Amino acid sequence: MTKKQHQFTSSAEGHWQRLGRRARGLLQGLAIGLTLGSAPLVASAQDDHHIQLPELGDSSSGLVSRAREKELGQMWLRMFRSQVPASSDALLQQYVENSLKSLAEYSPLEDKSLDVVVVKNDTMNAFAVPGGVVGVHTGLFLFAENEDQFASVLAHELAHLSQRHYARSLEAQRNSTLPTLAGMLGALVLAATAGGDAGIAAMTATQAAALDSQLRFSRQNEQEADRVGIETLAKAGLDPEAAGEMFEQMLKATRYYRRPPEFLLTHPVTEKRIADAKLRASRMAQTPLRDSREYHLMRARIRVAAEATPQQAVKRFQAELRGVNDNEDAARYGLALAQNAAGKPDSALDTLQPLLDKEPNKDAFILARAEIDLTRHDYNNATRRLQKAVDKNPKNHALIMGLANAHFKAGNYLAAERILKKHSRVRRKDPAVWYLLAETHGLAGDIVGVHEARAEYYILNGVFDKALQHLRHGVRLAQNDYQTHAILEQRMKDVIKMQEKAKEL
């Protein structure tokens, strides 16, 4: 997060506590969903025989309707965003969204509309929240060695959603101490922001308190999510054996790291679980090996950012290019990004050019080339190149954001404003779009637009009081613009209802 963006969002600090008090029931309920799988997998098949689970659609899963889950999920997402640094990488966001969308088509998930948050954190973690919210830490790319392994984690999370484990857990947990379970939500936020032992300790404490009542149900949920997730992988044409491979990667992490990845705290792995996953996969039809180069390109982006300095990233990718490398294109791409970040755009262009020569229309390479232009302050070439790409791919989120950002840096604020206003109608729930639009409005001289965009940004981050402040300013300034005045007044009513709903939940 830049210094400027930090200043923009600093007023959100502390709102977690206030929103938490207003939405106590929300936090309590959602925490149950987030504790799925919190106990170790230690029981035998004999134990599983005694587990009585409600069938999907019966009275117990009716305790929480799908509409209620959606409502809870959206409120949770706003709170989470107010506390957790999200990735601002539009290309990475687009990749994760497309990956989940593709998998969802082959999953039993009824409502396939998903909200995706990419958390800027080097730890291995992913999670699903009732209502179709899926979170992925950037660190997952560092642990998953190929696209199929990465997809296996996403498929597992989609399985938790499709099987409605949140609704079913309410029946099993109705006698649990809800304040204790509410601590799990806070611990997840703590782990996502600090990524340190504080979050682990918080999770461990809350797990211990609820362990006895959760053990059997959580184990069954994880087994079911494994099964459904592996089936989804196979149906999507991905390698079902990747699930077992990923579990092995997780198990290795417990041996080589001081503490286990956060993902293992809610998805514990044992040798038995690995064996079960491999056995299921062996019963599936064999899938041909696929080209997962796109994944490795995204992984290279994460690896550049994960290094302490761009110079260190340059050395690492140079070494990879000199050695035997199955992913030479990704190593070359990563090196070009690192060289540009290190202030060496000429070297970056020399490195990138072979990739551009092979695939001049590939969005990742076009964006990298435009970034080199921007580093050189060659704004005309950057905007021209990106405009041509957007004309060919008018729905490509990463290219659109790249073009808007290039115009912004070039001082073409009206052009950037025009692009972002149109894009904000397509991606109304994307905080990054509203953030850049607010900045652009300000520099373009549209003060009412600044307040409107900042209000939407704060709404998406659950900071309702700040959103109302900006909307009130906008209403006052738009007295002579009937349409805008009416829109902002209606939005104020919407935000007030959100606040009231938070108090009721």
Secondary structure, DSSP 8 states (H G I E B T S, - for coil): --HHHHHHHGGGTTHHHHHHHHTHHHHHHHHHHHTTT-S-----HHHHTT-----TTSTTGGGS-HHHHHHHHHHHHHHHHHHS-B---HHHHHHHHHHHHHHHTTS--S----EEEEE--SS--EEEETTTEEEEETHHHHH--SHHHHHHHHHHHHHHHHTTHHHHHHHHHTTS-HHHHHHHHHHHHHHHHT-SHHHHHHHHHHHHHHHHHHHHHHHHHHHHHHHHHHHHHHHTTS-TTHHHHHHHHHHHHHHHSSS--HHHHHS---HHHHHHHHHHHHTS--------HHHHHHHHHHHHHHSSSHHHHHHHHHHHHHS--TTHHHHHHHHHHHHHHTT-HHHHHHHHHHHHHH-TT-HHHHHHHHHHHHHTT-HHHHHHHHHHHHHH-TT-HHHHHHHHHHHHHHT-HHHHHHHHHHHHHH-TT-HHHHHHHHHHHHHHT-HHHHHHHHHHHHHHTT-HHHHHHHHHHHHHHTTT-HHHHHHHHHHHHHHHHHHHHHHH-
